[in-house]
Amino acid sequence: MAFFKRIFLFLMINILVLTAVSIVLSIFNIQPYINQYGISYKDLLIFCLVWGMGGALISLALSRVMAKWMLRVKVIDPKSADTAQKKLLETVHMLAQKAHLPEMPEVGIYKSAEVNAFATGPTKRRSLVAVSSGLLEHMNKDQVEGVLAHEVTHISNGDMVTMTLIQGIVNAFVMFLSRVLALVLSGFGRGGQKRGSLGSFYLFTIIFQILFMFLGSMVVYWFSRKREYRADAGGAKLAGKEKMIHALEGLKAYVKRKVPTANKPALETMKISTPSKSGLALLFSSHPPLDMRIAALKNR
């Protein structure tokens, strides 16, 4: 039953994206960018912006709901009698007040052996901070506070919105440039006559989209790593420098262990830590190595 529920939700989200984008294109009266007169670069640009930004913005709007669903996050009831849950909730609310958030985030726990946490949500008023059960089991009070301070800083910095906009711009750029180059190389729609091959146009489009998305992802990950350094610095201000360093050292102690994790690549950029990478692989990492993050905090 759970499997079919997930398939149904996946299909509904995709239908929602397609419907929303189609409505926007209709409102702007965007016609096919290849017509009897040749190529309309204006229509092509708007088409790419709507599709590139549309999917990213809809994903942001649904991010809190999707995170709860994908990781089965159990949101803590403010009236909960559980001492540990109540303490976790109080700590997040205390940090949120220090960060001057307009609304208190929802706080949840997801069952996983990984030592991790994440923040998500479309706005500062509609956010979620979630921690893994593994983090609560293996980290002490000060380390947990450091982790939570890092996640609250992500919310106060508006990192979810920032990264969504960057991803949307990259998506639009990839779509536009790949189609322009595909049109040039295939000759399709040139000079008011569709002389080129439609098949070669689509083939070139796919090739260029793969290439440019590969390059564009490096830009997105570069911004993500910068935001992580900022979240560490903000976490140090909220919880204290020593607690933030202590939290990162705690993560480092467990990150190399072979523990089963919630393998959700779509949520990787939201979490406080991911497996360390080096060399060229670092260019495709959403987080800097923990050693570099610790060193950056110590040198502040």
Buried (B, 14 or more C-beta within 10 A) or exposed (E): EEEEEEEEBEEEBEEEBEEBBEEBBEEEEBEEBBEEEBBBEEBBBBBBBBBBBBBBBBBBBBBBBBBBBBBBBBBBEEEEEEEEBBEBBEBBBBBBEBBEBEEBBBBBBBEBBBBBBBBBBBBBEBBBBBBBBBBBEBBEEBBBBBBBBBBBBBBBBBBBBBBBBBBBBBBBBBBBBBBBBBBEBBBBBBEEEBEBEEEBBEBBBEBBBEBBBEEBBEBBBBBBBEBBBEBBBBBBBBBBBEBBBBBBBBBBBBBEEEEEBBEBEEBBBBBBBBEBBEEEEBEEBBBBBBEBBBBBBEEE
